[in-house]
């Protein structure tokens, strides 16, 4: 089932980073504003964090959440992004 991104409006870098940490991701490197998060199972997520309070547009969220973190809607509920 596809994720409903209308529920994720206003998702900030701070919230994504907190959710990544709850799922076991850790910051491995940073180059400028690009932060690379790794998970022990091999998944990698790159965030361009210009400010912790910047919000990501829906297309960028899809790439981060589905393509990189490989989260489903159930995963988003588990890491407390969705209720």
Residue pairs with C-beta under 8 A, 6 or more apart in sequence:
1 72
1 73
3 62
3 65
3 66
3 72
3 73
3 76
4 73
5 58
5 61
5 62
7 82
8 58
8 61
8 76
8 81
8 82
9 55
9 58
10 55
11 55
11 56
11 61
11 81
12 52
12 53
12 54
12 55
12 56
13 47
13 49
13 51
13 52
13 53
13 54
13 56
14 52
14 53
15 81
16 47
16 56
16 64
16 81
17 35
17 37
17 47
17 49
17 52
19 76
19 79
19 80
19 81
20 37
20 45
20 69
20 79
22 79
22 80
23 39
23 69
23 71
23 75
23 78
23 79
24 39
24 40
25 37
25 38
25 39
25 43
25 45
25 69
26 37
26 38
26 39
27 35
27 36
27 37
28 36
28 37
28 38
29 35
29 36
30 36
33 48
33 49
33 50
34 46
34 47
34 48
34 49
35 46
35 47
35 49
36 44
36 45
36 46
37 44
37 45
37 46
37 47
38 44
39 45
39 69
43 68
43 69
43 70
44 68
45 64
45 68
45 69
46 68
47 64
56 64
65 71
65 76
69 75
71 79
73 82
76 82
77 83
